[in-house]
Amino acid sequence: MFNGVKVFSATMLADRERLGEKITAWLQAHPRYKLVDIWVTQSSDMSFHCFAITIFYFDPDVK
C-alpha cells in the first residue's frame, strides 16, 4: 500500500543526466518514506525523448 507518489521527469539530455542526483537528494531529504514501487518510463517522438521515474512510497506520518 502507498499513500504518496513522486514523479521525476526530464526531456533535455543535461536534465536526464542529473536525474539520478535529483532522486538521491529527494530520498535523502525524506528518510522516513518507505519505497513501495518504482516505475521507469520513456516516451519519444521525432525530436524529444522524455524519461520519467515514478516513485510510489508510504509516508508513516500521514494519518
OpenMM code with the backbone's topology and positions (N, CA, C; nanometers):
from openmm import Vec3, app, unit

residues = "MET PHE ASN GLY VAL LYS VAL PHE SER ALA THR MET LEU ALA ASP ARG GLU ARG LEU GLY GLU LYS ILE THR ALA TRP LEU GLN ALA HIS PRO ARG TYR LYS LEU VAL ASP ILE TRP VAL THR GLN SER SER ASP MET SER PHE HIS CYS PHE ALA ILE THR ILE PHE TYR PHE ASP PRO ASP VAL LYS".split()
positions = [
    Vec3(0.0846, -0.1173, 0.0000),
    Vec3(0.0000, 0.0000, 0.0000),
    Vec3(0.0894, 0.1240, 0.0000),
    Vec3(0.0474, 0.2247, -0.0732),
    Vec3(0.1218, 0.3504, -0.0757),
    Vec3(0.0252, 0.4650, -0.0500),
    Vec3(0.0806, 0.5762, -0.0022),
    Vec3(-0.0018, 0.6948, 0.0200),
    Vec3(0.0630, 0.8201, -0.0386),
    Vec3(0.1645, 0.8000, -0.1220),
    Vec3(0.2294, 0.9123, -0.1868),
    Vec3(0.2941, 0.8707, -0.3174),
    Vec3(0.3036, 0.9664, -0.4094),
    Vec3(0.3664, 0.9435, -0.5396),
    Vec3(0.4519, 1.0649, -0.5731),
    Vec3(0.5727, 1.0400, -0.6215),
    Vec3(0.6614, 1.1475, -0.6655),
    Vec3(0.7107, 1.1123, -0.8056),
    Vec3(0.6974, 1.2067, -0.8979),
    Vec3(0.7398, 1.1838, -1.0356),
    Vec3(0.8579, 1.2744, -1.0678),
    Vec3(0.9632, 1.2139, -1.1187),
    Vec3(1.0795, 1.2873, -1.1674),
    Vec3(1.0839, 1.2658, -1.3182),
    Vec3(1.0948, 1.3731, -1.3940),
    Vec3(1.0992, 1.3571, -1.5393),
    Vec3(1.1963, 1.4572, -1.6002),
    Vec3(1.2445, 1.4212, -1.7175),
    Vec3(1.3375, 1.5085, -1.7878),
    Vec3(1.3277, 1.4815, -1.9370),
    Vec3(1.3406, 1.5875, -2.0141),
    Vec3(1.3383, 1.5756, -2.1593),
    Vec3(1.4755, 1.6063, -2.2186),
    Vec3(1.5388, 1.7102, -2.1704),
    Vec3(1.6680, 1.7512, -2.2249),
    Vec3(1.7792, 1.6606, -2.1724),
    Vec3(1.8810, 1.6381, -2.2542),
    Vec3(1.9899, 1.5477, -2.2194),
    Vec3(2.0559, 1.5849, -2.0870),
    Vec3(2.0882, 1.7108, -2.0679),
    Vec3(2.1546, 1.7534, -1.9440),
    Vec3(2.0674, 1.7241, -1.8222),
    Vec3(1.9369, 1.7441, -1.8345),
    Vec3(1.8453, 1.7141, -1.7237),
    Vec3(1.8372, 1.5644, -1.6981),
    Vec3(1.8361, 1.4842, -1.8051),
    Vec3(1.8325, 1.3383, -1.7879),
    Vec3(1.9584, 1.2893, -1.7177),
    Vec3(2.0720, 1.3508, -1.7475),
    Vec3(2.1976, 1.3097, -1.6848),
    Vec3(2.1997, 1.3409, -1.5356),
    Vec3(2.1236, 1.4404, -1.4914),
    Vec3(2.1210, 1.4794, -1.3498),
    Vec3(2.0034, 1.4185, -1.2732),
    Vec3(1.9214, 1.3408, -1.3397),
    Vec3(1.8008, 1.2878, -1.2771),
    Vec3(1.8328, 1.2012, -1.1554),
    Vec3(1.9352, 1.1188, -1.1644),
    Vec3(1.9741, 1.0343, -1.0515),
    Vec3(2.0127, 1.1157, -0.9289),
    Vec3(2.0834, 1.2257, -0.9502),
    Vec3(2.1224, 1.3126, -0.8392),
    Vec3(2.0002, 1.3766, -0.7741),
    Vec3(1.9026, 1.4170, -0.8561),
    Vec3(1.7800, 1.4762, -0.8014),
    Vec3(1.7033, 1.3750, -0.7170),
    Vec3(1.6957, 1.2522, -0.7660),
    Vec3(1.6233, 1.1485, -0.6920),
    Vec3(1.6955, 1.1157, -0.5624),
    Vec3(1.8264, 1.1026, -0.5680),
    Vec3(1.9044, 1.0740, -0.4472),
    Vec3(1.8856, 1.1835, -0.3434),
    Vec3(1.8892, 1.3090, -0.3849),
    Vec3(1.8705, 1.4206, -0.2912),
    Vec3(1.7313, 1.4165, -0.2296),
    Vec3(1.6301, 1.3865, -0.3102),
    Vec3(1.4930, 1.3793, -0.2583),
    Vec3(1.4798, 1.2653, -0.1570),
    Vec3(1.5371, 1.1495, -0.1887),
    Vec3(1.5315, 1.0361, -0.0957),
    Vec3(1.6027, 1.0689, 0.0359),
    Vec3(1.7163, 1.1346, 0.0279),
    Vec3(1.7891, 1.1723, 0.1491),
    Vec3(1.7117, 1.2741, 0.2311),
    Vec3(1.6335, 1.3583, 0.1668),
    Vec3(1.5533, 1.4585, 0.2374),
    Vec3(1.4283, 1.3976, 0.3010),
    Vec3(1.3937, 1.2750, 0.2629),
    Vec3(1.2739, 1.2079, 0.3141),
    Vec3(1.3083, 1.0671, 0.3632),
    Vec3(1.3920, 1.0560, 0.4645),
    Vec3(1.4378, 0.9229, 0.5082),
    Vec3(1.3282, 0.8351, 0.5680),
    Vec3(1.2176, 0.8923, 0.6117),
    Vec3(1.1108, 0.8116, 0.6721),
    Vec3(1.0206, 0.7461, 0.5679),
    Vec3(1.0277, 0.7919, 0.4445),
    Vec3(0.9448, 0.7326, 0.3394),
    Vec3(0.9934, 0.5908, 0.3099),
    Vec3(0.8995, 0.4997, 0.2976),
    Vec3(0.9303, 0.3612, 0.2617),
    Vec3(0.8908, 0.3416, 0.1155),
    Vec3(0.9874, 0.3071, 0.0319),
    Vec3(0.9579, 0.2883, -0.1097),
    Vec3(0.8747, 0.1624, -0.1292),
    Vec3(0.7683, 0.1751, -0.2063),
    Vec3(0.6781, 0.0634, -0.2332),
    Vec3(0.7009, 0.0090, -0.3742),
    Vec3(0.7172, 0.0989, -0.4709),
    Vec3(0.7366, 0.0570, -0.6097),
    Vec3(0.8009, 0.1713, -0.6871),
    Vec3(0.8678, 0.1367, -0.7960),
    Vec3(0.9291, 0.2365, -0.8838),
    Vec3(0.8978, 0.1976, -1.0277),
    Vec3(0.8457, 0.2930, -1.1037),
    Vec3(0.8194, 0.2711, -1.2460),
    Vec3(0.9124, 0.3601, -1.3266),
    Vec3(0.9754, 0.3031, -1.4262),
    Vec3(1.0601, 0.3786, -1.5178),
    Vec3(0.9923, 0.3751, -1.6544),
    Vec3(0.9672, 0.4930, -1.7096),
    Vec3(0.9007, 0.5007, -1.8398),
    Vec3(0.9744, 0.5971, -1.9314),
    Vec3(0.9602, 0.5713, -2.0603),
    Vec3(1.0192, 0.6594, -2.1598),
    Vec3(0.9182, 0.6794, -2.2714),
    Vec3(0.9095, 0.8006, -2.3185),
    Vec3(0.8289, 0.8291, -2.4370),
    Vec3(0.9126, 0.9164, -2.5294),
    Vec3(0.8857, 0.9060, -2.6570),
    Vec3(0.9648, 0.9860, -2.7503),
    Vec3(0.8850, 1.0146, -2.8767),
    Vec3(0.9299, 1.1183, -2.9446),
    Vec3(0.8778, 1.1497, -3.0770),
    Vec3(0.9987, 1.1744, -3.1673),
    Vec3(0.9789, 1.2377, -3.2775),
    Vec3(1.0890, 1.2593, -3.3721),
    Vec3(1.1999, 1.3483, -3.3154),
    Vec3(1.1671, 1.4336, -3.2197),
    Vec3(1.2648, 1.5314, -3.1715),
    Vec3(1.3073, 1.5121, -3.0272),
    Vec3(1.2200, 1.4599, -2.9429),
    Vec3(1.2470, 1.4591, -2.7995),
    Vec3(1.2262, 1.3209, -2.7386),
    Vec3(1.3000, 1.2972, -2.6321),
    Vec3(1.2845, 1.1763, -2.5519),
    Vec3(1.2552, 1.2209, -2.4093),
    Vec3(1.1473, 1.1734, -2.3530),
    Vec3(1.1132, 1.2059, -2.2146),
    Vec3(1.1325, 1.0812, -2.1300),
    Vec3(1.2072, 1.0955, -2.0238),
    Vec3(1.2377, 0.9868, -1.9323),
    Vec3(1.1736, 1.0215, -1.7989),
    Vec3(1.0979, 0.9283, -1.7425),
    Vec3(1.0310, 0.9543, -1.6144),
    Vec3(1.0549, 0.8395, -1.5178),
    Vec3(1.0767, 0.8751, -1.3939),
    Vec3(1.0862, 0.7780, -1.2852),
    Vec3(0.9786, 0.8156, -1.1849),
    Vec3(0.8865, 0.7230, -1.1628),
    Vec3(0.7746, 0.7451, -1.0721),
    Vec3(0.7965, 0.6596, -0.9482),
    Vec3(0.7983, 0.7249, -0.8323),
    Vec3(0.8222, 0.6559, -0.7055),
    Vec3(0.6933, 0.6542, -0.6248),
    Vec3(0.6510, 0.5346, -0.5884),
    Vec3(0.5359, 0.5164, -0.5006),
    Vec3(0.5915, 0.4875, -0.3620),
    Vec3(0.5439, 0.5602, -0.2610),
    Vec3(0.6009, 0.5449, -0.1276),
    Vec3(0.4916, 0.5486, -0.0216),
    Vec3(0.5300, 0.5030, 0.0962),
    Vec3(0.4427, 0.5096, 0.2128),
    Vec3(0.5045, 0.6070, 0.3115),
    Vec3(0.4285, 0.7096, 0.3488),
    Vec3(0.4720, 0.8083, 0.4477),
    Vec3(0.4041, 0.7737, 0.5798),
    Vec3(0.4799, 0.7260, 0.6797),
    Vec3(0.4190, 0.6848, 0.8061),
    Vec3(0.3569, 0.7995, 0.8848),
    Vec3(0.3888, 0.9239, 0.8493),
    Vec3(0.3340, 1.0386, 0.9218),
    Vec3(0.1958, 1.0807, 0.8719),
    Vec3(0.1519, 1.0266, 0.7589),
    Vec3(0.0193, 1.0594, 0.7055),
    Vec3(-0.0849, 0.9785, 0.7808),
    Vec3(-0.1854, 1.0470, 0.8330),
    Vec3(-0.2922, 0.9794, 0.9091),
    Vec3(-0.4138, 0.9622, 0.8243),
] * unit.nanometer
topology = app.Topology()
chain = topology.addChain("A")
for resn in residues:
    res = topology.addResidue(resn, chain)
    for name in ("N", "CA", "C"):
        topology.addAtom(name, app.Element.getBySymbol(name[0]), res)
